[in-house]
Amino acid sequence: MGVVTAVSRNEEYTFTKPTRESITLLAGLGIEGDVHQGVTVKHRSRMAQDPTQPNLRQVHLMHAELFDELRDKGHAVEPGQIGENVTTRGIDLLGLPTGTLLHLGSEAVVEVTGLRNPCLQIDGFSKGLLKEVVGKGPDGELIRRAGIMSIVLVGGVVRPGDEIRVELPAQPHRPLEKV
């Protein structure tokens, strides 16, 4: 089991999202009052490509363990500051397979759709941060560490302190890819 350590949302397109006492997830839409809420894609670069794409990035989750690591490398990052909606602790988010269900608190359920693909804006927050969250593996493969994306299957209120229960999909598991 993991735990929600912070929740964030923003009504406007800004890089950071203010932390809140709670957020309300809406089935099929995302987070009530968040700029990325909707059935179709709401990220500006993706809307420019094709505004009819399904929104596979309704809720962005990031592990607080990454913040600990980044702090040790000189990047002071707090929940919501690099755009995530739900900050977690105690779950290997990046190791989850596509289709994993995350039960957030007593009601909400999100389905993991893939990896966040951070852009250059992240260096505007802290110079050199992009190279810390995107790198190359031993075989030259691109490794993304800036959290995971999901869609809302069951709505509900999510608060810091809520437990997170992981429900893996049926085998064979598909590794996460960028969405």
Secondary structure as UniProt FT lines:
FT   STRAND          2..8
FT   STRAND          19..20
FT   STRAND          23..26
FT   TURN            27..29
FT   STRAND          30..31
FT   TURN            32..33
FT   TURN            35..36
FT   HELIX           44..49
FT   TURN            51..52
FT   STRAND          59..63
FT   HELIX           64..72
FT   TURN            73..74
FT   TURN            79..82
FT   STRAND          86..89
FT   HELIX           93..95
FT   TURN            98..99
FT   STRAND          101..104
FT   TURN            105..107
FT   STRAND          108..115
FT   HELIX           121..125
FT   TURN            127..128
FT   HELIX           129..133
FT   STRAND          134..136
FT   TURN            138..139
FT   STRAND          142..144
FT   STRAND          148..154
FT   STRAND          156..158
FT   TURN            160..161
FT   STRAND          163..167
//
